[in-house]
Amino acid sequence: MTVEEDALTFLTDTDLVVRLTMSQQGRWPTNGETVSELEHKLGECIWWLIILTERMNIDISEALEEFLSKTENI
């Protein structure tokens, strides 16, 4: 898989997080166990972010720290 394909897969998973969130809030129909599926997808999205940053030679810890320091100073 290319990095671009991995990014698209990540976006697909984020869409599922939105739908499962809506389901958890009673605003989207589902047939499964919403909470456990949502927990799984949230974990998978974090995993995808780690994979993407590793493949693009970005230190995710540094990126997060920089984001937080800028956001907290606003």
N, C-alpha and C positions, 0 to 999 in steps of 0.2 A: 504494500500500500504506500501511496505517496503521502506527504504531509498534508497536502490539500484534501485527499480522500479521508484522512484521519480527522481533519477539521470538519468536514461535512458529516462524518459519523457522529462527532461530538455534538454538532447542531441538531441532528436527529434525536439524540438522547436528551438534549435540553428541551426539545419540543415535548418529549414524553414526560419530563419533569413538570412542565406546565400543565399538561393534561391530568397527570396524577395529582397535582396540587389542586386543580379544579375539582377533581373527583373527591379528594379528601375533604374539601370544603362543601361538598354536596352540589356542585354545579356542573359536573360532567359524569355521564353514566359509565360504569365499569362492571366487569364480571368477576374481577379478582379481589385479592386482598390488597387494598390500596396502600395502606401504611407500609407494609413490608416491600411492596413494589417501589414505592416512592423512596424508601431508605436505600434500596438497591441502586436505583437510578441516580440518586444524589451521589452515592459513593462512586458509581461508574463515571459520572461527570468529573468529579475531582480527579479520578485516575486518568481520564482523557486529558485533562489540563496538564497533569504531570508529564504524560507521554508527549504531548505536543511541545511543551517547553524543552524537554530533553532533546527532542528531534531537531529543534530550531536553535539549540545551544543557548538557551535562555535559562538563567538561574531563577527558578520560581520563587525561592525564598527572598532573593534580592528584589525581584519585581513586586512582590507583596509588600515588603518593607518600604520600598519607595512609594508605592501607592498609598499605604497607610500614613506615612509621614506627610505626604502632600495633602491627603484628605483631612487629616486631623488638624492641619494648620489653616484650614479654610475658615 
